[in-house]
Amino acid sequence: MTKICLCLTAKTIERDLEILKKYRKYIDIAELRADCLTHEECFSIRRFPELAGLPVILTIRRKSDGGCFEMSESSRVVLLSKAMAFAEVDVRHNFAYIDLEEDIELPGLEEAARAFGTKIIRSFHSFNGPYDNLIKRINALYHVGDEIAKAAIKIDDLDDVTRLFQISKEITGKEKILIGMGDSSICTRILAKKLGSIICYTSPKDEKDLPVAAPGQLDPIELGEFYRFRSITREAKIYGILGYPLKATSSPSFFNRIFDRENKNAVYIPFPSQSVPSFFRLADEIGLLGASVTVPHKEAVLPHLTSMSEQVVSVGACNTIVRSETGWDGYNTDTEGFSGSLLNFIERKNFKGKRITIVGAGGASRAVASEIHRLKGKAVILNRNEIRAQQLAEAYHFQYGGLDPNGIKLIKKFPDIIIQTTSMGMEPDINDDPLRDYQFTGKEVVMDIIYKPEMTALLKRAANAGCRTLNGTDMLLRQAKLQYQYFFGKTYPED
């Protein structure tokens, strides 16, 4: 069983115990990062396991290994020795684990630890990316057969993640902890069981006074409740979303809640990546069954598909991929998601007679333009790169322009509905407004397909001018329900 571990990085033992009490029901063990304690507090760590009331890992991490301990190595050894001294027969009052780096040799302390039930985690932290000899280095951590090898590797891209999963298959029959550090490594945390790791480390997200123990750690509630860590097995079916930087996606919330309600052994994971080929290599390694695709990859995934739906072919963009016997099938649910949402909002069956402005010329804009054309609307496409706007507009005999004064003038000819399809205004750049120079009359219907924040700078300006406004939440839900059908081959259960 892979245990959820809470890393305690407060300056005082009292504060660490407060945090532990708050998150206790979400975790199995805790790691006392004694290197984060004040100098005075360090001499009181011996009683911590008894006070904690659950298994505890003792770690005094050097600054060179990503920790906070800056005193001499001999001082660190003294603290480790004091923490292990006066061990009790009741092992619950002793540290359950002690984390020692690969280069530290303390035979006397190690033997004393074993004698009183304390397991040794032998670790290294690499902040320079994976090494070619990583397997050899991990195997060298097993000084004695009962030790646990821990390797924490800085992840630069999804190829590094793929390598970590490959390595996990080659180290069998031994207890290990394999960890990816960094934004692209989130799946190594959620899929710790699949990696064969016996421990998954977490840090509380809402405790602003505590430093995160390592880059890429999830909050224990997020891991346990949101990603259903305890409910899924290492054989769980894996789905996810590909995009970059993926700071504002709600798709994991949508699908993981469904999986919980349907009691599926499945999980939906973010895969932030700038490289589409790297994503597909990882997808094959972990057996990914399906994924949503968002900016900026809706067009870049097309060469990797073995089959494309009519919408994908006509639009030239894909937002849904599903593994099949022959490879990857591509679909586009943005089309119906967009038109269903906007038509419902304006209470119409089509766009006939409507003159519409589309802002943007990316994958989402392609879906929007396709539906406006199919449903008999007329449009102008405005984009910072006017050549891209022209290429998209000509496919549907629409007009086009740049996001410059000349382009802004064109909106007056297509003022009925304005649809913003770019990432401008999305978190964290919430003050961005692609139509900053356009003055709303109050008669326009304005749709922004962004859903975080709920009111972008553009929508706020439009609403203040008296316009009816619509964000992307309803579109998101509609297209996600269609993705559900492609992922599972059945109609989305509306109840």
C-alpha positions in Angstrom: 0.0 0.0 0.0 1.4 3.4 -0.9 1.1 5.8 2.0 0.3 9.5 1.9 2.9 11.4 3.8 2.5 15.0 5.1 5.7 17.0 5.1 6.0 19.2 8.2 8.2 22.3 7.5 7.2 24.7 10.3 9.8 26.5 12.5 8.4 25.1 15.7 7.2 21.6 16.8 4.0 23.2 18.2 3.1 24.5 14.7 4.0 21.2 13.1 1.6 19.5 15.5 -1.2 22.0 14.7 -0.7 21.2 11.0 -0.7 17.5 11.7 -4.0 17.7 13.6 -5.6 19.6 10.8 -4.7 17.1 8.1 -4.5 13.9 10.0 -7.5 12.2 8.4 -6.1 12.7 5.0 -2.7 11.1 5.6 -1.0 7.9 6.8 2.4 9.1 8.0 4.2 12.4 8.5 7.7 13.6 7.7 9.3 15.9 10.3 11.6 18.2 8.4 13.8 19.0 11.4 16.0 21.1 9.1 13.2 23.7 9.0 13.0 24.0 12.8 14.7 26.8 14.7 18.0 25.8 16.4 16.4 25.7 19.8 13.5 23.5 18.6 15.8 20.9 17.1 16.8 19.6 20.5 13.2 18.6 21.3 12.6 16.4 18.3 13.1 13.1 20.2 9.5 13.2 21.6 7.8 14.1 18.3 6.7 10.5 17.3 4.9 10.1 20.6 3.3 13.6 20.3 2.3 12.9 16.7 0.5 9.6 17.4 1.3 8.2 13.9 4.4 6.9 12.1 6.9 9.7 11.5 9.9 10.0 9.1 12.8 12.0 10.5 14.6 14.1 7.9 17.3 16.7 8.4 17.9 17.8 4.8 21.1 19.8 3.9 20.7 22.9 1.8 22.7 21.3 -1.0 20.0 18.6 -1.2 17.1 21.1 -1.3 16.7 21.4 2.5 17.3 24.2 5.0 20.1 22.8 7.2 23.2 25.0 7.0 25.3 24.0 10.0 28.2 21.6 9.9 27.8 17.9 9.1 29.0 17.0 12.5 26.2 19.1 14.0 23.7 17.3 11.8 25.0 13.9 12.9 24.7 14.9 16.6 21.0 15.9 16.0 20.3 12.6 14.2 21.9 10.7 17.1 19.9 12.6 19.8 16.7 12.0 17.9 17.4 8.2 17.8 18.7 8.0 21.4 16.8 6.5 24.3 14.7 4.4 22.0 11.7 2.8 23.6 10.4 -0.8 23.4 7.1 0.6 22.2 8.1 1.4 18.6 5.2 3.8 18.3 7.3 6.2 20.4 10.3 6.0 18.0 10.7 7.4 14.5 9.3 4.9 12.0 11.8 5.9 9.4 15.0 7.9 9.2 16.0 9.5 5.9 19.8 9.4 5.2 21.4 10.7 2.0 23.4 8.4 -0.2 26.8 9.7 1.0 26.3 9.5 4.7 27.6 6.4 6.6 26.7 6.0 10.2 26.9 2.3 11.0 26.3 2.6 14.7 23.3 4.8 14.4 21.9 2.7 11.6 22.2 -0.6 13.6 20.6 1.1 16.6 17.7 2.3 14.4 17.1 -1.2 13.0 17.2 -2.7 16.5 14.3 -0.5 17.6 12.2 -0.8 14.5 13.2 2.3 12.6 13.5 1.7 8.8 16.2 3.5 6.8 15.3 5.5 3.7 18.5 6.0 1.7 18.0 9.0 -0.6 19.4 11.4 -3.2 17.9 14.5 -4.8 18.9 15.5 -8.3 18.1 19.0 -9.4 20.0 18.7 -12.7 17.6 16.2 -14.3 17.9 12.5 -14.8 21.3 10.8 -15.2 22.1 8.1 -17.8 23.2 5.9 -14.9 20.1 6.5 -12.8 19.3 2.8 -12.3 22.8 2.1 -11.1 22.7 5.0 -8.8 19.4 3.9 -7.3 20.5 0.3 -6.8 23.6 1.6 -5.0 21.3 3.1 -2.4 20.5 -0.4 -1.1 23.4 -0.7 1.4 21.6 -3.4 3.3 18.6 -5.4 2.1 16.0 -3.9 4.3 16.7 -0.3 3.2 14.3 1.8 1.1 15.8 3.6 -1.9 14.5 7.1 -2.6 15.3 9.0 -5.7 13.8 12.5 -6.2 14.5 13.8 -9.8 13.9 17.3 -11.2 11.6 16.8 -14.2 12.2 19.1 -17.2 9.7 17.5 -19.6 7.5 14.5 -20.0 10.3 12.4 -21.5 11.9 12.6 -18.1 8.6 11.3 -16.6 8.6 8.4 -19.1 12.1 7.5 -18.1 11.1 7.4 -14.5 8.2 5.0 -15.2 10.6 2.8 -17.3 13.1 2.7 -14.4 10.4 1.7 -12.0 9.8 -1.5 -14.0 13.5 -2.4 -13.8 13.8 -2.1 -10.0 11.7 -4.9 -8.7 11.5 -6.9 -5.5 12.7 -3.9 -3.4 11.0 -1.1 -1.5 11.5 2.2 -3.3 10.3 5.8 -3.5 10.5 7.4 -7.0 9.6 11.1 -7.2 9.5 13.6 -10.0 10.0 17.3 -8.9 8.5 20.2 -10.9 5.3 21.3 -12.6 5.5 18.6 -15.3 5.9 15.8 -12.7 2.3 15.9 -11.2 1.5 12.5 -12.7 4.4 10.9 -10.7 2.6 12.0 -7.5 -0.9 10.9 -8.5 0.4 7.6 -10.0 2.8 6.8 -7.2 1.3 3.4 -6.9 1.9 2.7 -10.6 5.5 3.8 -10.0 5.8 1.3 -7.2 6.5 4.0 -4.7 5.7 3.1 -1.1 5.3 6.7 0.0 3.8 9.8 -1.7 4.9 13.1 -0.2 2.5 16.1 0.2 2.6 19.6 1.5 -0.3 21.7 2.7 -1.3 24.3 0.2 -3.2 26.7 2.4 -0.6 27.1 5.1 1.2 30.2 3.8 3.8 30.3 6.6 5.1 26.8 5.6 7.6 26.3 2.7 6.7 23.6 0.3 9.0 20.7 1.0 9.8 19.9 -2.6 8.7 21.3 -6.0 5.7 19.6 -7.4 4.1 18.3 -4.2 0.4 18.2 -4.0 -1.8 19.2 -1.1 -2.9 16.1 0.9 -6.6 16.9 0.5 -6.1 17.5 -3.2 -4.3 14.2 -3.6 -6.7 12.2 -1.4 -10.1 13.7 -2.2 -9.7 15.4 -5.6 -7.6 12.7 -7.2 -9.1 9.9 -5.1 -5.6 8.5 -4.3 -6.8 5.9 -1.9 -9.7 4.7 -4.1 -7.6 3.9 -7.2 -5.2 1.1 -7.7 -2.0 0.8 -9.7 -4.2 -0.7 -12.5 -6.5 2.3 -12.6 -7.6 3.5 -16.0 -5.8 6.8 -16.8 -7.3 9.8 -18.6 -6.1 13.3 -18.6 -5.6 16.7 -20.3 -2.7 17.9 -22.5 -1.9 21.6 -22.6 0.5 24.2 -21.5 0.8 25.7 -18.9 -2.5 24.2 -17.7 -2.9 26.6 -14.8 -6.6 27.1 -15.0 -8.2 23.9 -16.2 -11.4 22.5 -14.6 -11.5 19.3 -16.6 -9.8 17.2 -13.8 -12.5 18.4 -11.4 -15.3 17.4 -13.8 -14.1 13.9 -14.6 -12.7 12.9 -11.2 -16.0 13.8 -9.6 -17.8 11.6 -12.1 -15.3 8.8 -11.5 -16.0 9.1 -7.8 -19.8 9.1 -8.3 -19.6 6.1 -10.6 -17.1 4.3 -8.3 -14.7 3.8 -11.2 -11.1 2.7 -10.7 -10.0 5.6 -12.9 -8.3 9.0 -12.6 -8.0 12.1 -14.7 -4.7 13.9 -14.6 -3.2 17.1 -16.0 -0.2 16.6 -18.3 1.4 20.1 -18.7 3.8 19.9 -21.7 5.2 22.0 -24.4 6.0 18.9 -26.4 3.2 16.9 -28.1 5.6 14.0 -29.1 6.8 13.7 -25.5 3.2 13.5 -24.3 2.4 10.6 -26.7 5.5 8.7 -25.6 4.4 9.0 -22.0 0.8 8.1 -23.0 2.1 4.8 -24.4 4.3 4.1 -21.4 1.5 4.5 -18.8 -1.3 3.2 -20.9 -3.3 6.4 -21.2 -6.8 5.7 -22.6 -8.0 9.1 -23.5 -7.3 12.8 -23.1 -8.7 16.3 -23.6 -6.4 18.6 -25.6 -6.3 22.3 -25.0 -4.1 25.3 -25.9 -1.7 25.4 -27.6 -1.9 21.8 -28.9 -5.2 21.4 -30.7 -3.6 21.5 -34.1 -0.2 20.0 -33.1 -1.8 16.6 -32.2 -3.2 16.0 -35.7 -0.1 14.3 -37.1 -0.3 11.8 -34.2 -3.8 10.6 -35.0 -4.7 7.5 -37.0 -8.3 8.5 -37.3 -10.1 11.8 -37.3 -13.8 12.7 -37.0 -15.5 14.8 -39.6 -15.4 17.8 -37.3 -11.6 17.5 -36.8 -11.1 17.3 -40.5 -13.3 20.3 -41.3 -12.1 22.4 -38.4 -8.4 21.4 -38.5 -8.2 21.1 -34.7 -8.8 18.3 -32.2 -9.7 18.6 -28.5 -10.3 14.9 -27.7 -8.2 11.9 -28.3 -9.2 8.3 -27.5 -6.9 5.2 -27.7 -8.1 2.5 -30.2 -6.8 -0.8 -31.5 -5.1 1.1 -34.3 -3.8 4.1 -32.5 -5.4 7.4 -31.5 -8.8 8.6 -32.7 -9.4 12.3 -32.7 -12.6 14.3 -32.1 -13.7 17.9 -31.6 -16.3 18.5 -29.0 -15.6 22.3 -28.9 -17.8 22.7 -31.9 -21.1 21.5 -30.4 -20.1 22.7 -27.0 -19.7 26.3 -28.3 -22.8 26.4 -30.5 -25.0 24.7 -28.0 -24.0 27.1 -25.3 -24.3 30.4 -27.3 -27.5 29.4 -29.1 -29.1 28.5 -25.8 -28.0 31.9 -24.4 -29.5 33.9 -27.3 -32.5 31.6 -27.6 -32.0 30.8 -31.3 -31.6 27.7 -33.4 -29.0 29.2 -35.8 -26.9 32.3 -36.5 -28.7 33.3 -39.6 -28.8 37.1 -40.1 -26.2 37.6 -37.3 -23.0 39.5 -38.0 -20.3 38.1 -35.6 -16.7 39.1 -34.6 -14.4 36.3 -33.7 -11.2 37.2 -31.8 -8.4 34.7 -32.3 -7.3 32.2 -34.9 -6.2 29.2 -32.9 -7.7 25.8 -32.3 -10.7 27.1 -30.4 -11.4 29.8 -33.0 -11.4 27.2 -35.7 -14.2 25.3 -33.9 -16.2 28.6 -33.4 -15.7 29.7 -37.1 -16.8 26.3 -38.3 -20.0 26.3 -36.3 -20.9 29.9 -37.3 -20.5 29.0 -40.9 -22.5 25.8 -40.5 -25.2 27.6 -38.8 -25.5 30.3 -41.4 -23.8 33.3 -39.7 -21.4 35.9 -41.2 -18.2 36.8 -39.4 -14.9 38.7 -39.3 -11.9 37.1 -37.7 -9.4 39.3 -35.9 -6.0 38.1 -34.7 -2.7 39.6 -33.7 -1.1 37.5 -36.5 -3.2 38.7 -39.5 -1.9 36.0 -41.8 -3.4 33.3 -39.5 -6.7 35.3 -39.4 -6.7 35.4 -43.2 -6.0 31.6 -43.5 -8.9 30.7 -41.3 -11.3 33.3 -42.7 -10.8 32.3 -46.3 -11.9 28.7 -45.5 -15.3 30.1 -44.7 -15.4 33.2 -46.9 -15.3 35.4 -43.8 -13.6 38.8 -43.6 -10.4 39.2 -41.5 -8.1 41.7 -39.9 -5.5 42.3 -37.2 -6.0 43.4 -33.6 -5.1 47.0 -34.6 -7.1 50.2 -35.3 -8.1 48.9 -38.7 -9.3 45.6 -37.3 -11.2 47.3 -34.5 -13.1 49.3 -37.1 -14.3 46.1 -38.7 -16.2 45.2 -35.5 -18.7 47.9 -36.3 -19.7 45.9 -39.3 -20.0 42.7 -37.3 -21.3 43.9 -34.0 -24.2 41.5 -33.1 -22.1 39.0 -31.3 -18.4 39.2 -30.2 -16.7 35.9 -29.3 -13.3 36.0 -27.6 -11.4 32.7 -28.2 -7.8 33.4 -27.1 -6.1 32.9 -23.7 -5.9 36.6 -23.1 -7.5 37.4 -19.7 -6.9 33.9 -18.4 -5.3 33.5 -15.0 -2.8 34.7 -14.0 -2.9 37.5 -16.6 -6.4 38.5 -15.7 -6.1 42.2 -16.8 -5.4 41.3 -20.4 -8.1 42.5 -22.8 -7.6 41.9 -26.6 -10.2 44.5 -27.5 -9.0 47.2 -25.1 -9.4 49.9 -27.9 -13.0 48.9 -28.8 -15.8 50.9 -27.1 -19.0 48.8 -26.5 -22.3 50.3 -27.4 -24.3 48.0 -25.0 -26.1 46.3 -27.8 -23.5 43.5 -28.4 -23.7 40.0 -27.0 -20.2 39.2 -25.8 -19.0 35.7 -25.2 -15.5 34.9 -23.8 -14.8 31.1 -23.8 -12.5 31.6 -20.8 -14.1 30.3 -17.6 -11.4 31.2 -15.0 -11.9 33.9 -14.0 -15.7 34.0 -14.4 -15.6 37.6 -15.5 -12.6 38.5 -17.6 -11.5 42.1 -18.1 -13.3 42.0 -21.5 -16.5 40.7 -20.0 -16.4 43.3 -17.2 -16.1 46.1 -19.6 -18.9 44.8 -21.8 -21.2 44.2 -18.9 -20.5 47.7 -17.6 -21.5 49.1 -21.0 -24.8 47.2 -20.8 -24.0 44.2 -23.0 -25.3 40.7 -22.3 -22.3 38.5 -21.4 -21.5 34.8 -21.4 -18.3 33.1 -20.2 -17.0 29.6 -21.1 -18.4 27.6 -18.2 -21.4 26.2 -20.0 -19.4 25.5 -23.1 -16.9 23.6 -21.0 -19.5 21.4 -19.5 -21.2 20.7 -22.8 -18.0 19.7 -24.5 -16.9 17.7 -21.5 -20.2 15.7 -21.5 -19.5 14.9 -25.2 -15.9 13.8 -24.3 -17.4 11.5 -21.7 -19.3 9.8 -24.6 -16.2 9.3 -26.6 -14.1 8.1 -23.6 -16.7 5.5 -22.4 -18.9 4.8 -25.4 -22.1 5.7 -23.7 -24.3 8.8 -23.2 -23.4 11.1 -20.4 -25.8 10.4 -17.4 -27.5 13.7 -16.8 -28.5 12.7 -13.2 
